[in-house]
Amino acid sequence: MRILLLALSVIILSGCGINEELDSMLLEQHKKKCDDYGFQRGSDAYANCLMRLAEMEDADEQKMLDREAKSKK
């Protein structure tokens, strides 16, 4: 739920010039999650973990945008 709220915040605030800061915060959250999963920083598994979390984040954002577009029809 927190990730969804963060994604929503990124979308809402994207025009405010703080994208880089939000992206950095999201990356730190992803790094913490991969650390918590036990992946070693610098390993291929760690990179894959970060990539998968980013992909899931993008998919969640796209679903939200799709739902919003459908509700406007």
C-alpha positions as CSV (number, residue, x, y, z in Angstrom):
1,M,0.0,0.0,0.0
2,R,2.9,2.4,0.8
3,I,4.4,1.8,-2.6
4,L,1.1,2.6,-4.3
5,L,0.8,5.8,-2.3
6,L,4.4,6.7,-3.2
7,A,3.7,6.0,-6.9
8,L,0.6,8.2,-6.7
9,S,2.7,10.9,-5.1
10,V,5.3,10.6,-7.9
11,I,2.6,11.0,-10.5
12,I,0.9,14.0,-8.7
13,L,4.2,15.8,-8.0
14,S,5.9,15.0,-11.3
15,G,5.4,18.6,-12.5
16,C,6.8,20.1,-9.4
17,G,10.5,19.5,-10.2
18,I,11.2,17.0,-7.5
19,N,11.2,13.8,-9.6
20,E,14.8,13.1,-9.0
21,E,14.3,13.3,-5.2
22,L,11.3,11.0,-5.3
23,D,13.1,8.6,-7.6
24,S,16.0,8.6,-5.2
25,M,13.7,7.9,-2.3
26,L,12.0,5.1,-4.2
27,L,15.4,3.6,-5.1
28,E,16.4,3.6,-1.5
29,Q,13.2,1.8,-0.5
30,H,13.9,-0.8,-3.2
31,K,17.5,-1.2,-2.0
32,K,16.3,-1.7,1.6
33,K,13.8,-4.3,0.5
34,C,16.5,-6.2,-1.5
35,D,18.8,-5.9,1.5
36,D,16.0,-7.3,3.7
37,Y,15.5,-10.2,1.2
38,G,19.2,-11.0,1.9
39,F,20.7,-10.1,-1.5
40,Q,24.3,-9.0,-1.5
41,R,24.8,-5.5,-2.9
42,G,26.8,-5.6,-6.2
43,S,25.6,-9.1,-7.1
44,D,23.6,-10.0,-10.1
45,A,20.8,-11.2,-7.8
46,Y,20.7,-7.8,-6.1
47,A,20.5,-6.0,-9.5
48,N,17.8,-8.3,-10.6
49,C,15.9,-7.6,-7.3
50,L,16.1,-3.9,-8.0
51,M,15.0,-4.4,-11.6
52,R,12.0,-6.5,-10.6
53,L,10.9,-4.1,-8.0
54,A,11.1,-1.2,-10.5
55,E,9.1,-3.3,-13.0
56,M,6.4,-4.1,-10.4
57,E,6.3,-0.4,-9.6
58,D,5.8,0.5,-13.2
59,A,3.1,-2.1,-13.7
60,D,1.2,-0.8,-10.6
61,E,1.4,2.7,-12.0
62,Q,0.2,1.6,-15.4
63,K,-2.8,-0.2,-13.8
64,M,-3.7,2.9,-11.9
65,L,-3.5,5.0,-15.0
66,D,-5.6,2.5,-16.9
67,R,-8.3,2.4,-14.2
68,E,-8.3,6.2,-14.2
69,A,-8.7,6.3,-18.0
70,K,-11.6,3.8,-17.9
71,S,-13.4,5.8,-15.2
72,K,-13.3,8.9,-17.4
73,K,-15.1,7.1,-20.3
